[in-house]
Structures are given as C-alpha cells and as structure tokens.
Amino acid sequence: MSKSLKLKLAARAQRAGRVRSIVRGTEQRPRLSVNVSARHISAQVIDDTTHRTLAAATTIGSKQTGTMTEKAAWVGGEIAKKAKAAKVKAVAFDRGSKLYHGRVKALADAAREQGLEF
C-alpha cells in the first residue's frame, strides 16, 4: 500500500471518528449510519446500547437504476419504511466521513419525507 493511500485512509478514519465521538445511538433514538461507496449506498439503523441493527437498506442486490443520487433517495425511503416497521420514529444521523452534501443529503431528505425525524 502506498504512503499516500495510507494517509488518505487515515484522514477518512479521523473524519469518521470525529462524527462518531458525538453521535451515539440509544434505544429511544438509534443511530442512522450511512455508507456511500463508488457503486452502492447502504444505511443502517443501529442501537449502540445493545449493539443491534434494527433496520437496514442497501442498493446491493436490488434492481435499482438511475444516478447515484436517485439510488440514495431510494435507500432513504426504504430505510425510513423499515425503521417505522421497527417502531423507530427518531434517529441520530451518522454521515461517517462524508460531507452532508449530494448523495448523503438526498438520502436524508428522502428519509425525512417518509416521516423519519432527525
């Protein structure tokens, strides 16, 4: 692994750590964790006190087509529906190392439209 790649990964982990040091999921308000890769988008609703995933949605294995922003909006709607089915109304948003912009924002807006509060 090259030195520049190691620095890039370390910087990404540091950014995610800053967000995670503030955002914690509880039983009343679990954490909505978002992961955006080059091809796929996934989201999980996690209760950090019991270390359990309450709901999850991803584009992996789905027949979803369109731009990545459209896929992110679809995942946001799906995670909101699954969270409601798990009786979760409010979440703490964990964007990881990504900025709240573009795909992450599209996912969050779609989840809010479906009634998820954060």
N, C-alpha and C positions, 0 to 999 in steps of 0.2 A: 504494500500500500504506500502510495507516495506521501510525502510530507504535507503537500497542500491539501490532499484529500483528508488526512488525519486532522488538520486544522479546521477544515470545513465541517467535518462531523462533530468535532469538539465544540465548535461555535453553535451548531444546531442543538446539541445536547444542553449547552449552557442556557440558550434561549428558552428551551422547553422547561428546564429546571426552574427558571425564574417564574414562569407561569404556574408551574405545579406547586411551588412553595406557597403560593397564595390560594390557589383553587383546591378545595377539598370537597369530596362528595360525602354527604351524610344520608341517613335514612329518609329524612324529610326532603332533602334537596340533593339528589345524587349528581354526579359529575357527567356532563356530556362531553366525551372525548372525541376529537375529530382527527383523522389521519388522511392526508392527501398525498398520493404518490403521483408518478408521471401518468399512469394509466387508470388508476382506480381511486375511489373515495370510500372511506368507511367511517362509521360513527358508532359509539357505544355509550350506553347509559350505565354508569358504574357506581355502586355503593362502596365507598372506600372503608367504611367501618367494618363491613362483613366481607369485603374483597369479593363481591359477586357482580357479575354483569347482569343487569336487569333487562336490557333490550339491546339489539344490535341490528345495523343495516349496512349493506355494502353493495357496490356495483359488481363485485367479483361473482361470476356465475349468473348474472342477470342478463337479460336481452336488451338492456337499456342502450339506446343510441343517442347521438347528438354530441354537442360540445361538452367539455368537462364541467362548465358552469351549469348546464342543463342537468347533467348527471348529479351534480352536487345538490341542486334543488330537489331532485327526485329522492335522493338519500335523506335530505332534511325532512321531507314529507313522510317518508317511510318510518324514520326513527321517531317522529312525533306520534304517529299512529300506534307504533309498538309500545312506546312509553305510556301512552294513555291506556292501552290494554293492560299494562303492568301497574296501573293506578299511580303513575307519576305525573304530577302537574307542573312542577317547577324543577329546574336543573341549574347547576353551575356550569358555565360554558368554559371548556378547556380547549383552546385552539392549538396547543402544543407549541411548536417552534414557528408556526406560520403567522403571518400578519392577518388581522381581521380585515380582509380585502378580497375581492374577487370570489373565488370558489368557496372559501370559508364563510364569507358574508352571505353568499347565495344559499348555502346550507342553513345558516342561522335564520335567515329571513323566511325560508320555506317552513322551518320548524315552528317559528312564531306564528305564521299564518294558519297552521294546523292546531294552534292553541297551546303550545308548549311555552311556559314562561321562563325567562332568564334575562 
